[in-house]
Every structure is written in structure tokens, then in C-alpha cells.
Amino acid sequence: MAARGTMAGCKIVRPVMSFDNCEAHTRVLGLYRAFYRIIPFIQEYYYMPKSEKDIKTMIRSYFYANSHVEDVRVIDLLILKGWIEYTEVDQTWQQKGHVMAHWHPSQEPKPISFIGKFLEGND
């Protein structure tokens, strides 16, 4: 009876796309290169006020944010989401506001002193 319980806990899962980390790594690099190739199109079509270096930095930050993931199935799902994002940008299904939303505007700190509030127009 106990042996049957341990066998139920060992389930072999099907891979989403990749069979091992090496294949998943190859797919990640393919997605990364595809995004780098589309940067001139993004700048031209969406009239981006960002430089090519800024766009590369944003793309790199998204890949570094998920660099800690080790599970092959999770990596595959992230790759699928990345390809969906790529297709939406490439087919121009996203508007400029959607693309610009990746850069969160930095908020300037509110003034604390009386003079700062006065010049800001508050109190």
C-alpha cells in the first residue's frame, strides 16, 4: 500500500517544447536575437523617442529578470509569451502606447520645503 502511494507522487510530465536546458537555452537565444533584429523596425514604425541603446537595455532587462528560472517547462512558457509579444509588435497589433508602457516614467520626488511647494504651486 505504501509503495503505491509513492508511485503516485512520481509523475513524468511532458515537455512543452524543449526536452532539456540546452534546447531551452537555444530557444531563448533565438528569441533574444529576434528582438534585437526588430529594433530598427520598432524605432521607425512606432516613432520611438528612445535610442537603440535604450531599447536594447529594456529588452536585456526583461531577459535578466527571468534569468533565475531553472524549470524547463516554465522557461518554455516564458519563451512562448515572448514570441507572442514579438508577433504583436512585428505585426503592429500593439499601438505606440503599449510599446512605450515598457518604460515606466520616473516620478520626480514631491517637494518637501515651503519654497519647493510654493514654486510647484501647492499650498
C-alpha positions in Angstrom: 0.0 0.0 0.0 2.8 2.4 0.8 4.6 1.6 -2.4 1.6 2.5 -4.4 1.4 5.9 -2.7 5.0 6.8 -3.6 4.5 5.8 -7.2 1.5 8.2 -7.5 3.8 11.1 -6.4 6.3 10.4 -9.2 4.6 11.6 -12.4 6.5 12.1 -15.6 5.5 15.4 -17.2 5.6 16.1 -20.9 7.8 18.9 -22.0 6.1 22.0 -23.5 8.7 22.5 -26.3 12.2 21.7 -25.0 13.5 18.4 -23.7 16.4 19.8 -21.7 18.0 23.0 -20.6 20.4 23.1 -23.6 17.5 23.2 -26.1 15.6 25.8 -24.0 18.7 27.9 -23.9 18.9 27.8 -27.7 15.3 28.9 -27.9 15.9 31.8 -25.5 18.9 33.0 -27.6 16.7 32.8 -30.7 14.0 35.0 -29.2 16.7 37.4 -27.9 18.2 37.7 -31.4 14.8 38.1 -33.0 14.0 41.1 -30.7 17.4 42.6 -31.5 16.7 42.3 -35.2 13.3 44.1 -34.9 14.7 47.1 -33.1 15.1 49.3 -36.2 11.5 48.5 -37.2 10.3 49.4 -33.7 12.1 52.8 -33.9 10.8 53.5 -37.4 7.2 52.4 -37.3 6.4 53.5 -33.7 8.3 56.8 -33.9 10.1 55.9 -30.7 11.7 58.8 -28.8 14.1 56.2 -27.4 17.5 55.4 -28.8 18.6 52.0 -30.0 20.7 51.6 -26.8 17.6 52.3 -24.6 15.6 49.7 -26.4 18.4 47.1 -26.1 18.7 47.9 -22.4 14.9 47.3 -21.9 15.0 44.0 -23.8 18.0 42.9 -21.9 16.4 43.8 -18.5 13.4 41.6 -19.3 15.7 38.6 -20.1 17.8 39.2 -17.0 14.6 39.4 -14.8 13.9 35.8 -15.7 17.5 34.5 -15.7 16.9 32.7 -12.3 14.3 30.3 -13.8 15.6 26.7 -13.9 12.5 24.7 -14.8 12.4 23.8 -18.5 8.6 24.0 -18.7 8.5 27.5 -17.1 11.3 28.6 -19.5 9.2 27.3 -22.4 6.1 29.2 -21.3 8.2 32.4 -20.9 9.5 31.8 -24.4 6.0 31.4 -25.8 4.9 34.6 -24.1 8.0 36.3 -25.5 7.1 35.1 -29.1 3.6 36.4 -28.6 4.9 39.8 -27.6 7.3 39.7 -30.6 4.5 38.9 -33.0 2.2 41.6 -31.7 5.0 44.2 -32.1 6.1 42.8 -35.5 2.5 42.6 -36.9 1.8 46.1 -35.5 -1.1 44.8 -33.4 0.3 46.9 -30.5 0.0 50.6 -30.5 2.7 53.0 -29.6 1.3 53.4 -26.1 1.6 49.7 -25.5 5.2 49.7 -26.5 6.0 52.8 -24.5 4.5 51.3 -21.4 7.6 49.2 -21.0 9.4 52.3 -19.9 7.8 53.4 -16.7 8.2 57.2 -16.4 10.3 58.1 -13.4 8.4 60.1 -10.9 10.1 63.1 -9.5 10.0 63.4 -5.7 7.5 65.8 -4.4 8.9 69.0 -2.8 9.1 69.0 1.0 10.2 72.5 1.7 7.9 75.6 1.7 9.8 77.2 -1.2 9.6 74.0 -3.3 5.9 73.6 -2.7 5.4 77.3 -3.5 7.2 77.0 -6.8 5.3 73.8 -7.5 2.0 75.6 -6.9 1.0 73.6 -3.9 0.0 75.2 -0.6 
